[in-house]
Amino acid sequence: MSVTGSLNHIDISVGYPDRSIPFYAAFLEALGYRRRDIDDPQWSGPSPRRATWSIALPEGAFAIELRPARLESRDRAYDRYAPGPHHMAFSAADRAAVQRVHDAVCAIGATVLDPPTDYSGRHGYSNGYFAFFVADPDGQKLEVAHVPRDLP
């Protein structure tokens, strides 16, 4: 079935690819994304400046690409309360997947904003909502959430 309107890819500008690529490798690969092997000097070698991961979805592949920010803005921390995305939330099949991603980013010393927590009963969250929040090296807030679909 053809789907219109779903996301196809996201490009994320990062201040320092050498610190962001290892973070996103741990984060995305724990979610099941695979890093693309792109035969281009920007994506390969000992110090790539760009990286792309993708995951197969029923409607096609979804990709996330990192690219270097402009030099004059590379040290500016992400402000999730400025215009633009507040945070990105990734789906997890179950609570174990949330924990697996949490453990992967902890293993590389990432900044966990909120550890895996059951948010059931809290305002704005459905019953069984289980998630954790982490900051990427530039301060972008990311979430991994398991939201049971069979609950009312």
C-alpha positions as CSV (number, residue, x, y, z in Angstrom):
1,M,0.0,0.0,0.0
2,S,1.4,3.4,-0.9
3,V,1.5,5.9,1.9
4,T,1.4,9.7,1.5
5,G,2.6,12.1,4.2
6,S,4.8,9.8,6.2
7,L,8.4,10.9,6.8
8,N,11.0,9.8,4.3
9,H,14.2,11.1,5.9
10,I,15.6,13.7,8.4
11,D,18.8,15.5,8.0
12,I,20.4,16.7,11.2
13,S,23.1,19.4,11.3
14,V,25.6,18.7,14.0
15,G,28.3,20.9,15.4
16,Y,31.1,18.3,15.5
17,P,30.6,15.1,13.4
18,D,33.4,13.4,15.2
19,R,31.4,13.4,18.4
20,S,27.9,13.1,16.9
21,I,28.5,10.2,14.6
22,P,29.5,7.8,17.4
23,F,26.5,8.9,19.5
24,Y,24.1,8.4,16.7
25,A,25.7,5.1,15.8
26,A,25.0,3.8,19.3
27,F,21.6,5.3,19.5
28,L,20.2,4.4,16.1
29,E,21.9,1.0,15.8
30,A,20.4,-0.1,19.1
31,L,17.0,0.9,17.5
32,G,17.7,-1.4,14.5
33,Y,18.9,1.2,12.0
34,R,21.8,0.2,9.7
35,R,24.5,2.6,8.7
36,R,24.7,3.0,5.0
37,D,28.0,2.4,3.2
38,I,28.3,5.4,0.9
39,D,31.3,5.6,-1.4
40,D,32.1,9.2,-0.9
41,P,35.0,10.8,1.0
42,Q,32.5,12.8,3.2
43,W,30.9,9.5,4.4
44,S,34.0,7.3,4.7
45,G,37.5,7.1,6.0
46,P,38.8,7.6,9.5
47,S,37.1,10.9,10.0
48,P,33.8,11.1,8.1
49,R,32.0,14.4,8.1
50,R,28.6,12.8,7.2
51,A,26.8,9.6,8.1
52,T,23.5,8.1,7.1
53,W,21.4,5.3,8.8
54,S,18.2,3.8,7.5
55,I,15.5,1.4,8.7
56,A,13.0,-0.6,6.7
57,L,9.4,0.3,7.4
58,P,6.2,-1.1,5.8
59,E,5.9,2.0,3.6
60,G,9.6,2.0,2.6
61,A,12.9,3.0,4.2
62,F,13.3,5.9,6.5
63,A,16.7,7.5,6.8
64,I,18.5,9.9,9.2
65,E,21.5,11.7,7.9
66,L,24.1,13.8,9.9
67,R,25.8,16.7,8.2
68,P,28.2,19.3,9.6
69,A,26.7,22.6,10.7
70,R,28.0,25.9,9.4
71,L,31.3,26.8,11.2
72,E,29.8,30.0,12.6
73,S,27.0,28.1,14.4
74,R,28.6,24.8,15.3
75,D,29.1,25.7,19.0
76,R,25.5,26.9,19.5
77,A,23.6,24.5,21.7
78,Y,20.3,23.3,20.5
79,D,17.4,25.3,22.0
80,R,14.3,23.1,21.9
81,Y,12.1,26.1,23.0
82,A,13.2,28.1,19.9
83,P,11.2,27.7,16.7
84,G,11.7,24.2,15.3
85,P,11.4,20.7,16.6
86,H,11.2,20.4,20.4
87,H,12.4,16.7,20.4
88,M,12.2,13.6,18.3
89,A,10.5,10.5,19.6
90,F,11.4,7.0,18.3
91,S,9.1,4.0,18.7
92,A,10.2,0.9,20.6
93,A,8.6,-2.5,20.2
94,D,8.6,-3.2,23.9
95,R,10.1,-2.1,27.2
96,A,13.2,-4.2,26.6
97,A,14.0,-2.2,23.5
98,V,13.7,1.1,25.5
99,Q,16.1,-0.4,28.0
100,R,18.5,-1.6,25.3
101,V,18.8,1.8,23.7
102,H,19.3,3.4,27.1
103,D,22.1,1.0,27.9
104,A,23.7,1.6,24.5
105,V,23.9,5.4,25.0
106,C,25.0,5.0,28.7
107,A,27.9,2.8,27.5
108,I,29.3,5.7,25.5
109,G,28.7,8.3,28.2
110,A,25.7,10.1,26.8
111,T,23.7,12.6,28.8
112,V,20.5,10.9,29.9
113,L,17.9,13.5,30.7
114,D,15.3,11.0,32.1
115,P,16.0,7.3,32.7
116,P,13.5,4.6,31.5
117,T,10.2,5.3,33.3
118,D,6.6,4.2,33.2
119,Y,4.6,7.4,32.6
120,S,1.2,5.7,33.1
121,G,-1.2,8.0,34.9
122,R,0.7,11.2,34.2
123,H,-1.0,14.0,32.3
124,G,-0.6,13.7,28.6
125,Y,0.6,10.0,28.6
126,S,-1.3,6.9,27.8
127,N,-1.5,3.9,30.1
128,G,1.7,1.8,29.7
129,Y,3.8,4.6,28.1
130,F,7.4,3.6,28.9
131,A,10.2,5.9,27.7
132,F,13.5,7.5,28.3
133,F,15.0,10.8,27.1
134,V,18.6,11.6,26.1
135,A,20.5,14.6,24.7
136,D,22.7,14.3,21.6
137,P,26.1,16.0,21.8
138,D,24.5,19.3,20.6
139,G,21.7,19.2,23.1
140,Q,19.0,17.9,20.8
141,K,16.5,16.0,23.0
142,L,15.6,12.4,21.8
143,E,13.1,10.0,23.2
144,V,12.6,6.3,22.9
145,A,9.1,5.2,23.8
146,H,7.1,2.0,24.0
147,V,3.4,2.8,23.7
148,P,1.2,-0.3,23.9
149,R,-1.3,-0.1,21.0
150,D,-3.8,-2.6,22.5
151,L,-4.6,-0.4,25.5
152,P,-7.6,2.0,25.4
